[in-house]
Amino acid sequence: MTTTPLPPPQLRLVFHIDAVIGTPVDLGQSADGRRRRIVPHVGGTFTGPELTGNVVPGISGDWQTINPDGSSVGDIRMGLHATSGANLYLQMRAVRHGPPEVLARLAAGADVDASEYVFRASAQIETAHPDLNWLNLGVFTVVAGRQPNGASYAVYIVE
């Protein structure tokens, strides 16, 4: 078998989301020792080279599983409404981990620099808008950060 060289992937920014978060709903500890909680996104904006708009409150949030070591896995879902009128559905599978003392500060609501921990996601975007069909076909990766009252997500398409 001959191995054909493959091109390395390139990343291109699609948009940056600044989500405003509401009060987390803690569902308690499960039998396996992990905690479950839901963090609603109650607003926010997104801006990018081709798309700008708002985070739709009431249908956006982060369904989290928090491990005993403080790391977490998130199922983040957002409704986005572009200023062009297009509606987008963004779903991310996220992981957040780092040194225990940093995760403890995050859990306490401190403002922690995103360089002190890892918060990354893979994403999928859906839209019915014909001019944005390229979003339906894309593979996306996300670099994220948490602030006391919000979360930021830089969404990149892998080219």
Residue pairs with C-beta under 8 A, 6 or more apart in sequence:
9 158
9 159
10 158
10 159
11 141
11 156
11 157
11 158
11 159
12 156
12 157
12 159
13 48
13 49
13 154
13 155
13 156
14 48
14 50
14 51
14 125
14 135
14 138
14 140
14 155
14 156
14 157
15 46
15 47
15 48
15 51
15 52
15 155
16 46
16 47
16 48
16 152
16 153
16 154
16 155
17 44
17 45
17 46
17 55
17 78
17 80
17 152
17 153
17 155
18 44
18 45
18 46
18 150
18 152
19 41
19 43
19 44
19 55
19 60
19 78
19 150
19 151
19 152
19 153
20 41
20 42
20 43
20 44
20 55
20 149
20 150
21 39
21 40
21 41
21 42
21 62
21 149
21 150
21 151
22 39
22 40
22 41
22 42
23 40
24 37
24 38
24 39
24 40
25 37
25 38
25 39
25 40
26 35
26 36
26 37
27 35
27 36
27 37
27 38
28 35
28 36
29 35
30 36
33 68
34 65
34 66
34 67
34 68
35 64
35 65
35 66
36 63
36 64
36 65
36 66
37 64
37 66
38 61
38 62
38 63
38 64
39 61
39 62
39 64
40 57
40 60
40 61
41 55
41 57
41 60
41 61
41 62
41 78
41 151
42 57
43 54
43 55
43 57
44 54
44 55
44 150
45 52
45 53
45 54
45 55
46 52
46 53
46 54
46 55
46 80
48 155
51 82
51 84
51 86
51 88
51 132
52 82
52 83
53 80
53 81
53 82
53 83
53 84
53 86
53 88
54 80
54 81
55 78
55 79
55 80
56 78
56 79
56 80
56 81
59 77
59 78
59 79
60 77
60 78
60 79
61 76
61 77
62 74
62 75
62 76
62 94
62 151
63 74
63 75
63 76
63 77
64 72
64 73
64 74
64 75
65 72
65 73
65 74
66 72
67 73
69 97
69 100
69 103
70 97
70 100
70 103
70 104
70 106
70 107
71 95
71 96
71 97
71 98
71 103
72 94
72 95
72 96
72 97
73 93
73 94
73 95
74 92
74 93
74 94
74 95
74 96
74 121
75 91
75 92
75 93
75 94
76 90
76 91
76 92
76 93
76 94
76 121
76 153
77 89
77 90
77 91
77 92
78 89
78 90
78 91
79 87
79 88
79 89
79 90
80 87
80 88
80 89
80 90
81 87
81 88
82 88
82 129
84 129
85 129
86 127
86 129
86 131
86 132
87 127
87 128
87 129
88 125
88 126
88 127
88 132
88 135
89 125
89 126
89 127
90 123
90 124
90 125
90 155
91 123
91 124
92 121
92 122
92 123
92 124
92 142
92 153
93 121
93 122
93 123
94 119
94 120
94 121
94 142
94 144
95 118
95 119
95 120
95 121
96 103
96 106
96 117
96 118
96 119
96 144
96 146
97 103
97 117
97 118
98 106
98 116
98 117
98 118
99 116
99 117
102 112
102 116
102 117
103 117
105 112
106 112
106 117
106 146
109 148
110 148
111 147
111 148
112 146
114 143
114 144
114 145
114 146
114 152
119 143
119 144
119 145
119 146
120 141
120 142
120 143
120 144
121 141
121 142
121 144
121 153
122 139
122 140
122 141
122 142
123 140
123 141
123 142
123 155
124 140
125 135
125 136
125 138
125 140
125 155
126 135
126 136
127 133
127 135
127 136
138 157
138 158
139 157
139 158
140 155
140 156
140 157
140 158
141 155
141 156
141 158
142 153
142 154
142 155
142 156
143 153
143 154
143 156
144 151
144 152
144 153
144 154
145 151
145 152
